Amino acid sequence: MIPYGRQSIDNRDIQAVVKVLKSDWLTQGPNVPAFERELAKSIGAKYALVCSSGTAALHLAFLAAGLRPGDEVITTPNTFAATSNMLAAVGAKPIFCDIRLDTYNIAENKIEELINKKTKAIVPVHFAGQPCEMARIRRLAKKYKLSIIEDACHALGARYKKDNIGNGRYSDMAVFSFHPVKSITTGEGGAILTNSKKYYKKMILLRNHGIYKDRSGKNVMVELGFNYRLTDIQAALGISQLKKLDKFIQARRRVAGWYKSELADIKEIILPRELINNYSSWHIFVVRTAAPSDRDKLVKYLKDRGIGVNFHYSAVYSHPFYRTHGYKNLKLDAEDMYDRTCLTLPCYAGLPRPWVRRISRIIKAYYEKA
């Protein structure tokens, strides 16, 4: 079985972890701040805060932004449920905006019609590593005095208008994930990048139970916080992985290019686009079937032949939880079309070209047979 995604771990990564395991600091040691410094430097933001997962990072960012019950936040339904789950966790209501059918990102031209007096923030998701049209979203946010928190969990290493995603030019905070299928991995882990000292200090406190140490070294709890810390073991792996980020992204971009070349002449397959201002990190490579009736049949055909295809994503509002919590009748035309036709092909830094050719030949064989 060719998996849809996998980590790339080498001996240098292993030795970095072993070094920590032999040290006195498995957690709350020097590797965590070192990873944060390297991450902020790599992306070009003033502050980076690492934590236990991308989900925890979203939660911390939403809390730091002051989101609370009664607030509305505009986001996309084409994302992992954690994006809207963490909005619900702070009591805010996700307002789902329809998507574009070229990049599958939030449709920027449909955001403004959803803004009202309850709207407090916009959470764009850089789906599959393709940056959203952040300049347009930023103009809207300034016009209506809204916060922007980028869900960039797919987009470490991506660029928009030559700016690194997460450098703070177009948003207040940006959230990343270090799950094994992402650009780099720490096993589990996440980060928030920001240029705001206020947000940064708030999140440091919330990451550690709402506790700080006073001058005498005593713990003082001033907020209801969480244990969202990353271990030194994970941070050491992150430092090692970050050194290879550019290489990993270049490899993913090659894989995407191979697919585009191999599948270009199959009219039944719709390929994703990379907009002119974008440098995608190609976290995943999602295609669509021109005919909705083909999607599930093609998925079965590929899986039966050892190809680990996946789905990214069912519309968040289509999940039973959301259907029973206020979204029973929600329908968005582009998202619903996407939901019926999308499938994710294997895409990761170590995927060899012969495997891309094999996957592409199997897709061609399906349509020739049909």
C-alpha positions as CSV (number, residue, x, y, z in Angstrom):
1,M,0.0,0.0,0.0
2,I,1.3,3.4,-1.0
3,P,0.2,5.7,1.9
4,Y,-1.2,9.2,1.2
5,G,1.3,10.7,3.5
6,R,4.3,9.8,5.7
7,Q,7.1,11.4,7.7
8,S,10.7,11.7,6.6
9,I,13.0,10.8,9.5
10,D,16.8,10.4,9.1
11,N,19.7,9.5,11.4
12,R,20.3,13.2,12.3
13,D,16.7,13.4,13.6
14,I,17.2,10.2,15.6
15,Q,20.5,11.3,17.1
16,A,18.9,14.7,18.1
17,V,16.2,12.8,20.0
18,V,18.7,10.4,21.6
19,K,20.8,13.3,22.8
20,V,17.8,14.7,24.7
21,L,16.9,11.2,26.1
22,K,20.4,11.0,27.6
23,S,20.2,14.5,29.1
24,D,18.6,15.9,32.3
25,W,15.8,17.7,30.5
26,L,13.1,15.6,28.9
27,T,10.6,18.5,29.2
28,Q,10.7,22.2,30.2
29,G,14.3,22.4,29.2
30,P,16.4,24.4,26.7
31,N,15.3,22.7,23.5
32,V,11.8,24.2,23.6
33,P,12.9,27.9,23.5
34,A,15.6,27.0,21.0
35,F,13.0,25.5,18.7
36,E,10.8,28.6,19.1
37,R,13.7,30.9,18.2
38,E,14.6,28.9,15.1
39,L,11.0,28.8,14.0
40,A,10.4,32.5,14.4
41,K,13.7,33.3,12.6
42,S,12.8,30.9,9.7
43,I,9.4,32.4,9.1
44,G,10.2,36.0,10.0
45,A,7.9,36.6,12.9
46,K,8.8,38.3,16.2
47,Y,7.5,35.5,18.4
48,A,6.9,31.8,18.2
49,L,5.3,29.6,20.8
50,V,5.2,25.8,20.4
51,C,2.7,23.6,22.1
52,S,1.4,20.0,22.2
53,S,-0.7,20.0,18.9
54,G,-2.1,22.2,16.1
55,T,-5.4,21.9,17.9
56,A,-3.9,23.2,21.1
57,A,-2.4,26.0,19.1
58,L,-5.8,27.0,17.7
59,H,-7.3,27.0,21.2
60,L,-4.5,29.2,22.6
61,A,-4.8,31.6,19.6
62,F,-8.5,32.0,19.9
63,L,-8.3,32.6,23.7
64,A,-5.5,35.1,23.2
65,A,-7.7,36.9,20.6
66,G,-10.4,37.3,23.2
67,L,-13.0,35.2,21.4
68,R,-15.9,34.4,23.7
69,P,-19.5,33.2,23.8
70,G,-21.8,35.2,21.5
71,D,-19.0,36.1,19.1
72,E,-19.1,34.9,15.4
73,V,-16.1,33.9,13.4
74,I,-16.0,33.5,9.7
75,T,-14.1,30.4,8.5
76,T,-14.2,27.7,5.8
77,P,-16.0,24.4,5.9
78,N,-13.2,22.8,4.0
79,T,-10.9,22.0,6.9
80,F,-10.2,19.5,9.6
81,A,-12.9,19.8,12.3
82,A,-10.3,21.2,14.9
83,T,-10.6,24.6,13.3
84,S,-14.2,25.1,14.2
85,N,-14.1,22.8,17.2
86,M,-11.8,25.2,19.0
87,L,-14.0,28.1,18.1
88,A,-16.8,26.2,19.7
89,A,-14.5,25.4,22.7
90,V,-14.2,29.1,23.5
91,G,-18.0,29.6,22.9
92,A,-17.7,31.4,19.6
93,K,-20.0,30.4,16.6
94,P,-18.3,29.3,13.4
95,I,-19.9,31.0,10.3
96,F,-19.0,28.9,7.3
97,C,-18.2,30.7,4.1
98,D,-18.3,28.9,0.7
99,I,-15.1,28.0,-1.0
100,R,-13.4,28.5,-4.4
101,L,-13.3,25.6,-6.8
102,D,-9.8,26.3,-8.0
103,T,-7.7,26.3,-4.8
104,Y,-10.5,25.0,-2.5
105,N,-9.8,27.8,-0.1
106,I,-12.3,30.2,1.4
107,A,-14.1,32.3,-1.3
108,E,-12.8,35.8,-0.4
109,N,-15.5,37.5,-2.4
110,K,-18.2,35.9,-0.2
111,I,-16.8,36.9,3.2
112,E,-18.2,40.4,3.5
113,E,-21.8,39.4,3.1
114,L,-21.4,37.3,6.3
115,I,-20.1,40.1,8.5
116,N,-22.4,41.6,11.1
117,K,-22.1,43.2,14.5
118,K,-21.3,39.9,16.2
119,T,-18.4,39.1,13.9
120,K,-15.1,39.3,15.7
121,A,-12.6,37.5,13.5
122,I,-11.8,35.7,10.3
123,V,-10.0,32.4,10.3
124,P,-8.8,31.6,6.8
125,V,-7.4,28.1,6.2
126,H,-4.5,27.6,3.8
127,F,-6.0,24.3,2.5
128,A,-3.4,21.8,1.2
129,G,-0.7,24.4,1.6
130,Q,-2.2,26.8,-0.9
131,P,-2.2,30.3,0.5
132,C,-5.5,32.2,0.7
133,E,-5.9,35.7,-0.9
134,M,-4.7,37.3,2.3
135,A,-4.4,40.9,1.0
136,R,-8.1,40.9,0.3
137,I,-8.9,39.3,3.6
138,R,-6.7,41.9,5.4
139,R,-8.5,44.8,3.7
140,L,-11.9,43.4,5.0
141,A,-10.5,42.9,8.5
142,K,-9.3,46.4,8.7
143,K,-12.6,47.8,7.3
144,Y,-14.6,46.0,10.0
145,K,-12.0,46.0,12.7
146,L,-11.7,42.2,12.9
147,S,-8.9,39.9,14.0
148,I,-7.3,37.4,11.6
149,I,-6.0,34.1,12.8
150,E,-4.5,32.0,10.0
151,D,-5.0,28.3,10.2
152,A,-1.7,27.5,8.5
153,C,-1.5,23.9,9.7
154,H,-1.0,22.8,6.1
155,A,1.2,25.7,5.1
156,L,4.5,25.7,6.8
157,G,7.0,26.6,4.1
158,A,4.4,28.2,1.8
159,R,4.6,31.8,0.6
160,Y,2.1,34.5,-0.5
161,K,3.3,37.5,-2.5
162,K,6.9,36.5,-1.5
163,D,6.0,36.6,2.2
164,N,6.4,33.5,4.3
165,I,3.0,32.3,5.6
166,G,3.0,33.1,9.3
167,N,5.3,36.2,9.2
168,G,2.4,38.4,10.5
169,R,2.1,40.8,7.5
170,Y,-1.5,39.8,6.9
171,S,-2.7,38.4,10.2
172,D,-2.6,38.8,14.0
173,M,-1.6,35.2,14.5
174,A,-0.8,32.1,12.5
175,V,-1.2,28.5,13.7
176,F,0.9,25.5,12.5
177,S,0.9,21.7,13.0
178,F,3.8,19.3,13.3
179,H,1.8,16.0,12.8
180,P,3.7,13.4,10.9
181,V,2.1,14.1,7.6
182,K,2.9,17.8,7.7
183,S,5.8,19.8,6.3
184,I,8.0,18.9,9.3
185,T,7.1,16.7,12.3
186,T,7.6,16.6,16.0
187,G,5.3,13.5,16.3
188,E,2.5,15.6,17.6
189,G,2.9,19.3,18.1
190,G,1.9,22.8,17.0
191,A,2.9,26.4,17.1
192,I,1.5,29.9,17.0
193,L,3.5,32.8,15.4
194,T,2.7,36.4,16.1
195,N,4.2,39.9,16.1
196,S,2.2,40.9,19.1
197,K,3.9,40.8,22.5
198,K,0.5,41.0,24.2
199,Y,-0.8,37.8,22.5
200,Y,2.6,36.0,23.0
201,K,2.7,36.7,26.8
202,K,-1.0,35.6,27.1
203,M,-0.4,32.3,25.3
204,I,2.8,31.5,27.4
205,L,0.6,31.8,30.5
206,L,-2.3,29.8,29.1
207,R,0.1,27.0,27.8
208,N,1.2,26.3,31.4
209,H,-1.9,26.1,33.5
210,G,-2.3,29.9,33.7
211,I,0.7,29.8,36.1
212,Y,3.9,31.9,36.3
213,K,6.7,31.8,38.8
214,D,7.2,34.9,41.0
215,R,10.6,36.3,42.0
216,S,10.9,33.8,44.9
217,G,10.2,30.8,42.5
218,K,6.7,30.1,43.7
219,N,3.9,29.1,41.3
220,V,1.2,31.8,41.0
221,M,-2.0,30.9,39.1
222,V,-3.7,34.0,37.5
223,E,-5.7,32.4,34.7
224,L,-7.5,29.1,34.0
225,G,-5.0,27.6,31.7
226,F,-3.9,24.2,30.3
227,N,-1.0,21.8,30.0
228,Y,-0.3,22.4,26.3
229,R,3.5,22.2,26.6
230,L,5.7,20.5,24.0
231,T,8.5,18.2,25.3
232,D,12.2,18.8,24.8
233,I,12.2,15.4,23.0
234,Q,9.8,16.7,20.5
235,A,11.5,20.1,20.3
236,A,14.8,18.5,19.5
237,L,13.2,16.6,16.6
238,G,11.6,19.9,15.5
239,I,14.9,21.7,15.4
240,S,16.4,18.9,13.3
241,Q,13.4,18.8,11.0
242,L,13.3,22.5,10.5
243,K,16.8,22.5,9.0
244,K,15.4,20.4,6.1
245,L,12.1,22.4,5.6
246,D,13.2,23.9,2.3
247,K,14.3,20.5,0.9
248,F,11.0,18.9,2.0
249,I,8.9,21.6,0.3
250,Q,10.9,21.4,-2.9
251,A,10.4,17.6,-2.9
252,R,6.6,18.0,-2.4
253,R,6.4,20.6,-5.2
254,R,8.2,18.1,-7.5
255,V,5.6,15.5,-6.7
256,A,2.8,17.9,-7.4
257,G,4.4,18.8,-10.7
258,W,4.8,15.1,-11.6
259,Y,1.1,14.6,-11.0
260,K,0.1,17.6,-13.1
261,S,2.2,16.3,-16.0
262,E,1.0,12.7,-15.7
263,L,-2.7,13.5,-15.3
264,A,-3.0,16.6,-17.6
265,D,-4.6,14.7,-20.5
266,I,-7.3,13.0,-18.4
267,K,-10.4,15.2,-19.0
268,E,-12.3,13.3,-16.3
269,I,-9.9,14.5,-13.6
270,I,-9.9,18.2,-12.3
271,L,-6.4,19.2,-11.1
272,P,-5.8,21.8,-8.3
273,R,-4.4,25.2,-9.3
274,E,-1.6,27.3,-7.8
275,L,-2.4,31.0,-8.1
276,I,0.2,33.3,-9.5
277,N,1.1,34.9,-6.2
278,N,1.3,31.6,-4.4
279,Y,4.1,29.2,-3.5
280,S,2.3,26.2,-2.1
281,S,3.8,23.8,0.4
282,W,1.6,21.0,-1.2
283,H,0.8,19.4,2.1
284,I,-1.7,17.2,0.2
285,F,-2.6,16.8,-3.5
286,V,-6.3,16.8,-4.0
287,V,-8.0,16.1,-7.3
288,R,-11.7,16.0,-8.2
289,T,-13.7,13.8,-10.5
290,A,-15.6,15.7,-13.2
291,A,-18.5,13.4,-12.6
292,P,-19.6,13.0,-8.9
293,S,-20.7,9.5,-9.6
294,D,-17.1,8.5,-10.4
295,R,-15.5,9.5,-7.1
296,D,-16.3,6.6,-4.9
297,K,-15.8,4.0,-7.7
298,L,-12.4,5.5,-8.5
299,V,-11.4,5.5,-4.8
300,K,-12.3,1.8,-4.5
301,Y,-10.4,1.0,-7.7
302,L,-7.3,2.7,-6.4
303,K,-7.5,1.2,-2.9
304,D,-8.0,-2.3,-4.4
305,R,-4.7,-1.8,-6.2
306,G,-2.7,-0.6,-3.2
307,I,-3.0,3.1,-3.4
308,G,-3.8,4.8,-0.1
309,V,-6.1,7.6,-1.2
310,N,-7.9,9.7,1.3
311,F,-10.6,12.4,1.7
312,H,-9.8,16.0,2.7
313,Y,-12.4,17.0,3.8
314,S,-16.1,16.3,4.3
315,A,-17.7,19.7,4.9
316,V,-17.4,20.5,8.7
317,Y,-21.2,21.3,8.8
318,S,-22.0,17.9,7.4
319,H,-20.7,16.0,10.5
320,P,-23.5,14.7,12.8
321,F,-22.3,16.8,15.7
322,Y,-22.7,20.0,13.7
323,R,-25.9,19.0,12.1
324,T,-27.4,18.6,15.6
325,H,-25.9,21.9,16.8
326,G,-27.3,24.5,14.6
327,Y,-26.2,23.6,11.0
328,K,-28.9,21.1,10.0
329,N,-30.0,23.0,6.9
330,L,-26.8,24.6,5.9
331,K,-25.8,24.1,2.2
332,L,-23.0,25.8,0.3
333,D,-23.0,25.1,-3.4
334,A,-19.2,25.0,-4.1
335,E,-18.4,23.1,-0.9
336,D,-21.1,20.5,-1.5
337,M,-19.8,20.0,-5.1
338,Y,-16.3,19.7,-3.8
339,D,-17.4,17.3,-1.1
340,R,-18.9,14.9,-3.6
341,T,-15.9,14.9,-6.0
342,C,-12.7,15.2,-4.0
343,L,-10.0,12.6,-3.4
344,T,-6.5,12.9,-2.0
345,L,-3.6,11.2,-3.8
346,P,-0.4,10.2,-2.0
347,C,1.9,13.2,-1.7
348,Y,5.0,13.5,0.6
349,A,8.6,14.4,0.3
350,G,9.9,10.8,-0.1
351,L,7.4,9.7,-2.8
352,P,9.4,8.6,-5.8
353,R,8.5,9.5,-9.4
354,P,7.9,5.8,-10.5
355,W,5.2,5.6,-7.8
356,V,3.5,8.8,-9.1
357,R,3.6,7.2,-12.6
358,R,2.1,4.0,-11.2
359,I,-0.7,5.9,-9.5
360,S,-1.4,7.9,-12.6
361,R,-1.4,4.8,-14.9
362,I,-4.0,3.2,-12.6
363,I,-6.2,6.3,-12.8
364,K,-5.8,6.3,-16.6
365,A,-6.7,2.5,-16.7
366,Y,-9.9,3.2,-14.7
367,Y,-11.1,5.7,-17.2
368,E,-10.0,3.6,-20.2
369,K,-11.9,0.7,-18.7
370,A,-15.0,2.8,-18.1
